[in-house]
Amino acid sequence: METSRILKELGGGALLMRGEAPNVLELNVPAGVALPKPVFLTNQLKGLEDCDTQLELHIAVAEGGKADVVFEDRCTEDLPFHSTRSVKADVGRGASLGLLSFEELGSQSVCSNDIRISNAGKVSVGTFCLTGGKSDNSLQLDFSGEGAECELFGIVIASGKQEVRNAVQVTHRAAHCTDRELFKQILDEEAVGRFEGLVKVCPGASGADSQQTSRSICLSRASRAFAQPQLIIDMDDVKCSHGATVGQLDEDALFYMQQRGIRRHEARLLLLTAFLSEVIDKVSLPSMRDRLHMMAESRLRGELNHCVSCSICKTS
């Protein structure tokens, strides 16, 4: 290992290093080492013209290790920025890895995330698309050790002509593994949201426990939500389920709240924030969880920079 490749020593022998190419990073967490703080990788897109950024991250968390990584994509101008991220992770037995991805981009942006994880421990992955143009999130997780667990979740708040796709594939290769998936979308104007979920239980993966859920709210007739949950099961001793719903705000609930003196737009905001809270509360980092609650409410109120022309916050 060349000393010049080390970007940061994270404590306990954990290292963040630069790979052979400038856009490749490596995060290595030795056995039994728990990183005291999350690793933040922020992509701040700024300029007078469009730009294309790429990042490839390799993560190795050895047996008993623990790490949290937070990705953030931000921009200050509404230009056709393009962000591409590839993450490959190997999580050992008894190890824990948390990944959070935040997208706060302009309406012309294109964001692509490809996450592939081999898991023998415990994994948590959350994706949060609050503003942007076109976003494609692909997540593939393979259970490689008996008794491993994963929790995958995400929210989408989309308006205008925004398009967001979350494609999730979980493969049970080892026995007695558990996965929980929960994705929620709020779509307005001509926004399109897609959830594609696939759970595969391979021969020998007895005791698999899988629950896959997708919920979407369409606030306009032109918005579209698509859900495609799938199960492929090659074992008998399993407990697997999936469910998907697409609907609108409950008018009876809105009327009930208005009858008790709550103005319609505030009642609407309360129902939408409550809809998202179940997902946001799954974030284990308190500071990020609080920030996400604040950002989601600001987005629904139309207070973010990219909300000027959207109608999610309409007060009628």
N, C-alpha and C positions, 0 to 999 in steps of 0.2 A: 504494500500500500504506500503510495506517495503522500507525503505530508501535505503537499499542495492540493490534494483532492479533498481534504477535510474542510468542510464549510463551518461546522459547529460541533463541539463536544457537548452532548446533552446530559452528561452525568452517568456514572456507573458503567462507563465503557460504551455507552450508546453514541453513535456517530451519525451525523448527516453529511454525506459526501457527494461530490460531483462525479458522475460517471465519465466514460470515455468521450461522450459527446457533450457539448455545452448545455443541451436541453435535457440531460439525463441526470437525475438525482437518486441517491441510494440512502435509505434509512435502515440502520441495523441496530436492533435492541437485543443485547445478550440475555442469556437465561437468567431468570429471577430478577431482572431489572425493571422497575416501574418508573417511567418518565414522570417527573413531578409536575410538568406543565405540558399543555398541548403544543404541537408543532404547527405553526401557522404558515401557509404558503399562499400569499396574496398576489393576484394578477391584476395590477392596476393599469387599465388601458386608457391612455391619454394621448392626444395629439391632434393635429390638424387634418389628418388623412387616415384612411383605414390601415389596420395593421393585422398581422397574423402571428399568433403566439402558439408555441407547442411546448408541452412538458411531459416527460416520461419519468415516473417515480416507481422505484422498486423498494418494497418494504419487506423486511424479515424480522419477525418477532419470535424469539426463541422461547423454549419451554418456560412457563411461569412469568414471562415478560408482560409488560403492559405499555401501550402507547395510544395517544389520541392525535389525530391529524385533522386540521381544518383547512379546507380549500375555499378561497374567495375569489370570485371574478367580479370586478367593478369597472365602470367607465364613467367619465364625466361628460363625454360628448356622445350624441346619438349618431354614430358613424358605423359603417359596415365592418366592425371588428370581428375577428374570427379567433376563437380560443379552442384549442384541442388539448385534451389531457388523457394520458394513458397511465393507469395504476395497476401494478402487479404486486400482490401481497401473499406471503406465506406465514400463517399463524400456527405456532407449535402447540403441543398439548399443554393445557392449563394456562395458555397465554390469552391476552385480551387485546383487541384492536378496535378502536373507534374512528370512523371516518365521517366527516361532515362536509358537505359541499353547498356553497351559497352562490347563487347567480343573481347579480344586480346589474344588468346590462341594458343597452338601448334597444329600440325597436328594430334596428337594422342588423343587430348582432347575430352571429351564429356560434353556438357553443356545443362542443362534443365531448362527452366523458365516457371513457371505456375503463371499467373497473373489473379486474379478474382476481379472485381470492381463493386460495387453497386453505381450508380452515380445519384445524384439529382442536381448536380451543373455543373462544367466544368472540364473535364479531358483531359490531353494530355499525350500520351505514345509513346515513340520512342525507337526502337530497332536497334542496329547497330552491325552487325557481320562483322568484318574486316579480322580476321584470325581465324583459328581453325580447328577442325576435324569434329565432328558431333554436330550439334546444333538443339535443338527443342524448339521453343518458342510458348507457348499457351496463348492466351489472350481472356478472356471472360468478357464482359461488359454488365451490365443490367441497363437500364434507369429506375430509380425508382421515379423520380420527373418530373413534367411538365416543359417543356422548357429547359431541360438539354442538354449539348453539349459534344461532344468528338471529338478529333482529334488523329488518330492512324497512325503511319508512321514508315518506317524502310528501311534500305539499307543492302544489302548483297554483299560483294566482296569475291568471292570464287574461289579457284584453286585446283590443285592436285586432290585428291579423297574426298575433303570436301563435306559434306552434310548439308544443312540448310533447316529447315522447319519453316514457320510462319503460324500458324493456328489462325484465328481471328473469334470470334463470338460476334455479337452485337445484343441484344434483346431490342426492343422498347416495353416497358410496359406502359409508360406514354405518354400523348399527347404532340405534338409540340416539339419533340426532334430532334436533328441534329447530324449526325455523318459523318465524312470524313475519308477515309482510302486511304493511298498512300504508296505502297511498291515497291521498285526497286531493281533489281539484276543485277550484272555483273558476269558472270560465264565463267571460262576458263578451259582448260585441261579436266579432267573427273569429274568436280564438278557438283553437283546436287542441284538445288534450287526449293523449293516447296512453293506455296502460296495457302492456303485454307481459303476462306472467306465465312462467312455465316451471313446474316442480316435477322432477324426475326421481323416482325411487328405484334404484338398481337392485338386481338380485343380490341377496345377502345383507341388504340394509334394513334388517328387521327393527321394529319398534320406532320407525320414522314417525315424527309428529310435525305436521305442517299445517299452517293456517294462512291463507292468502286472501286479502280483502282490498277492494278498490271502491271508493265512493266519490261521486262527482256531482257538483251542482252547476247547472247551466242557468245563467241569469238573463239570457236573451234567446230569441228563437234562432238566431244565426250562429250561435256558438255550438260546438260539437264535441261530444265526449265519446271515446271508443274504449271498450274494455274487452280484453281477450285473455281470461284466465284459463290455464290448462293444467291437467294432472296426467302424468304418465307413470303408472304404478305397476311394478313387476314383482311385488311381494304381497302377501296376505296379511301379515301382522303389522299393520300400519294404521295411523289415524291422520287422515288428510282431508282438508276441506278448502273450498274457495267460494268467494261471493263477490258480486259486483252490482252496484246500483248507480243509476243516473237519474237525477230528478231536479226539482226546483225548490226554492225556499217555500216553507210551509206557510201558506196564506192564513190558515187558522191560527198558527202561533203568532204571526204578525198582528192579526186582528186582536187576539187576546192581550198582547202586550200594549197595543194602542189603547185598548179599553181601560188599562191601568195607568194611563198618563204618559206612556213612553212614546215619543215622537217616532214616526214610521222609519226615518232613516237611522235613528239610533237603535230601534228594535232590529232593523235589518243588520246593522253592524254587530250587535250582540249575538245574533244567530250565526253569522258567518264566522266570527272569532271563536265561538263555542265549537263550531264544526271543525276548525283547524286545531283547537287546543289539544285534542287527544293525541295528535301526531307530535306537536311541538313538545309536549310534556315527556316524550320519550328521549329527548336530548339529555344526556347525563351530565354535561358540563353546565353548572348553574348560570355562569355569566353568559354563555351562548344561548341558553334556553330563554333567559330574560330578554336578551337582545332580540331574539327571534320573535318573541311575543310582541315586542314593541314595533319591530319592523313590519310584521304582518298586519298589525292594526293600522299603522301609518299607511301601508299600501292600500288597505281597504277604505281608509278615509281619503285617499288621494293626495297624501302629503309628501310622497317621494318625488324626486325630480322627474322620473319617467311617467308620472301619473297625470300629467297636465291634461292630456287629451282623452284619458280613458274614462269609462262610465261606471266602473265598479263602485265608485264612491257616490254615485248620483243620489240626490237627497229627495227625490220625488216620492 
